[in-house]
Amino acid sequence: MSFSVADPANVVALPHRKPNKIALTQRRVDNASARAERYEVRDPSLPGFMLRVSATSKTYAVSTRVGRGRGTKRVRVTIGDARVIKLHDARERARQIITDAKAGIDPTTAANEQSVREQLLDYQARLARDGVVKAADMIATLKRGLKGDLLPKELARAMIVAEIERLEYSGRPGAADYFRKTVVTFLNWLVDRGAIAASPMAGYRRPRETRAQRLSRRPWVMCASEEIRQFWTASEAASNPVHRDLLRFILLTGQRRTETSLIEHGHIADSCWHPPAENTKTGTPHNVPLGPLSLALIDAQPQYAGTGLIFPGRGMKPISGWSKLIAPIRRAFGDDRVSCHGLRRTFRTGLSSLGVEEAVAELMIAHRRSDLIGRYDHSDLWSKRAAAQNAWEDHVASAIE
């Protein structure tokens, strides 16, 4: 018996699979987990845009054609790490890639034509991958100081130096120096990835300071009890009580401002603060003894829903905008040099004044020991550090009475 497969009666209908029409949301992205094999979650709201999930990564990508028509070249472009880049930003980037591709621009050969804003997305992902603690501060600084719509090759030394000088002349030398260091690092990264041939800041040297400038910028430190009392009173001028207590806490513990801004209630146990390695400048965990005053400051902070931060900033995120934060305290104290690093310097100077051994004092501010000492001596001198912390807090308490 013979039959024709062309006969509709002899065709077996296959089960129809409905395409996935569930929109890609930030929650779906965050909850997407690894499987035995890599898989893709496509976004029906933007054909070609997808989330790719593997055992070790979670990235956004877009697949599109260069030009119009079925015979044109199809390309796939990785947009970035989905653990760092928000869905909204990735979708906007994908939409731009698709628009450019339809106009005949091949995104796989135009990486050096990405705008500064687009390059910063990739740079942010790189910083996050490398575990850089100050990644958010660095990206925010670059976004403020650079024009995002320019191409990297259009970044000129003149415009970068102009931004450095603007920050300096506005009375923010610390912000100017931080921008300079951050932008130089970013430009070197652009060189390494081939986006620019050479850094426009290559060979740049800061102008030599005059004698008057050196005198005005001499390191600020408080050595006398009267100065500590004056600062404690001046801190009341902070626009937010959280800012006031954060600065006081830095004076009491001598820790770096970024590490202190990331302190959480879960990091405190047995009169000790345990900053995790990912929050520290050195990339290693260390323990910070706490005395009565510092513990009282922590206990005085309310526990905010949705965050474990002890000193949260706007939106329950880590505090940023340090220049604005400390400006009212500088005015109240009567010295424009007041700074978080000056508080750290005061703590270290105070320990020496109290007769604390150098090895103990250096451990208390989490300084790396010299090569040979650090290699062979792994003691933490904990009992001496705890005693020194209590002695320093007693000294501060007597100064502010």
Secondary structure, 3 states (H helix, E strand, C coil): CCCCCCCHHHCCCCCCCCCCCCCCCHHHHHHCCCCCCCEEEECCCCCCEEEEECCCCEEEEEEEECCCCCCCCEEEEEEEECCCCCHHHHHHHHHHHHHHHHCCCCHHHCHHHCCHHHHHHHHHHHHHHCCCCCHHHHHHHHHHHCCCCCCHHHCCHHHHHHHHHHHHHCCCHHHHHHHHHHHHHHHHHHHHCCCCCCCCCCCCCCCCCCHHHHHHCCCCCCCCHHHHHHHHHHHHHCCCHHHHHHHHHHHHHCCCHHHHHCCEHHHECCCEECCCHHHCCCCCCCCEECCHHHHHHHHCCCCCCCCCECCECHHHCECCCHHHHHHHHHHHHCCCCCCHHHHHHHHHHHHHHCCCCHHHHHHHCCCCCCHHHHHHCCCCCHHHHHHHHHHHHHHHHHHHC
